[in-house]
Amino acid sequence: MTELTFLGITLNSERFEARLPDDKLADIKQLVLDASSTRSIPAAKFVSLLGKLSFAAQVIVSGRTFMRRLWDTAKKFSKVPRHYRITLSSDCRKDLLWWQEFLASWNGKWFFLYQPETSSTDLDLLQVYSDAGGTIGWGAYYANEGRWMHSRWEQDTIDLSIEYKELFPILVACATWGHMWCRFRIAFHCDNQAVVDCLASGTSKSPPVMALIRKLFFVCARHNFCVVVRHVLGKSNAIADALSRLKMQEFRMIAPRGSTGPDTTVPLPSWD
């Protein structure tokens, strides 16, 4: 037997996939669309929506991150009558927008990651190095294929936190190269411990940083890969450091396998 259904989710051992039944996926899409198009929602319907999203999140790894604010709202109104209408905050709407955009292009399938025969850090099959150069720019280097990209900071970005700046090239790299990473775990190497911590927890107290995290998890879910960020000392991140500081001659010396030109970056999701 290559396929079985467990708790409403179909598992296929031959294709290494988990799948939501078409009827359940259509139902969830409609519930999210209905909730997104109204200012308030009956408490009973809101609880039903959360239940359906929790069910879907069993398959969509990043989905739980985009339920936190919805659950916080549900807790605040846990004792109201079923017919009481809950007004959805702007934060709730951001979570619903994530679900709406993701579900619109998702086919209901989630493929398990490739599992090499070895364990520990050997699971990190693909390696990316990233860095942010203060007031200069950012860079990212996809070591497995020698691909790279970098850019100067836009004027409205220069004054943002270093945490935001260090996370930005990770997001751009995922948006640009993510279509090649389906079913892989990607190890990013970053010399900023705060970024390592916030991506490990999936949250941040900084609204601008949290906006980048939401976009990052959206890209990961869309292309079915996962990201881990490993802290490295600055001296071990020389290639990305050279890119972020626009030192191309130095980059060519220490990365002879690097491609002849930078990859063109892909536009990021517009919502925050």
C-alpha positions, 0 to 999 in steps of 0.5 A, a space after each residue: 500500500 502506497 497511500 493511506 488516509 489518516 485523520 483526514 490527510 492523505 499520505 503517499 509513501 511512493 511520492 513522499 507527499 501529504 495531501 489535503 482532500 480537494 473538498 476540504 481545501 476548497 472549503 478552507 479557501 472559501 472560509 478564508 475568502 469570506 472572512 477576508 471580505 468582511 469587517 467582522 465575523 460571528 464567533 462561531 464561524 471564527 472558531 470554525 475557521 481556526 479549526 480548518 486552518 489548524 487542520 491545514 497547518 498539519 500539512 503546511 509547515 509554515 502555516 502555524 506562524 500565520 495563526 498566532 494573532 488569530 488564536 490570540 484574538 480567539 482567546 480574547 473572545 472565548 466566552 462570548 455568545 456564538 452569534 457575537 460578531 468579532 471585529 477583525 484587527 489589521 493584524 488578523 487581516 495580515 494573517 488572513 491575507 497570507 493564507 488567502 494568497 498562499 491558498 490561491 496558488 497551492 494545490 493541496 500537496 506538501 512534499 516531504 524533504 529529501 532525506 540523505 542517508 547521513 544525519 546531523 549537519 549533512 542534512 543541510 544539502 544546500 548552503 547560502 552565505 549572506 551578509 549586510 554591510 551597514 550603510 553600504 549594501 547586502 549580498 548573498 552567495 549560493 555556494 552549491 552553484 556559485 550564484 550570487 547577487 548584491 545591491 546597495 541599500 535604498 535610501 529609506 532602508 539605511 536607518 533600519 536596524 541591523 537585524 532587518 538588514 541581515 534578514 533582508 538578503 536571506 529573504 531576497 535569496 529565497 524569493 530568487 532561488 526558491 523555485 530551485 529548492 523544492 523539498 530541500 532544507 537550506 542552510 543560511 550562514 549569517 554572522 548576526 545571532 539576533 537573526 538566527 534567534 528570530 528565525 528559529 522562533 519565527 517571531 520578532 518584537 520589531 514590526 519591520 523584521 516581522 514583516 520580512 519573516 512573514 514574507 520569508 515563510 510565505 516563499 518557503 511554503 510556496 516552493 516547499 522548502 525550509 530554512 535554517 540559519 546558522 551563526 558563523 563568525 564574520 571571518 568565516 563569511 568573507 565571500 558574502 561580506 565582500 559582496 555586501 561591501 561591493 568589493 568585487 575584486 576581493 570577491 573574485 579572488 576568494 570565490 573563483 567559482 562564482 558566476 560571471 554576473 549577478 542573478 536578477 532578484 525576484 520582486 518580494 511579496 508587496 504586503 507586510 
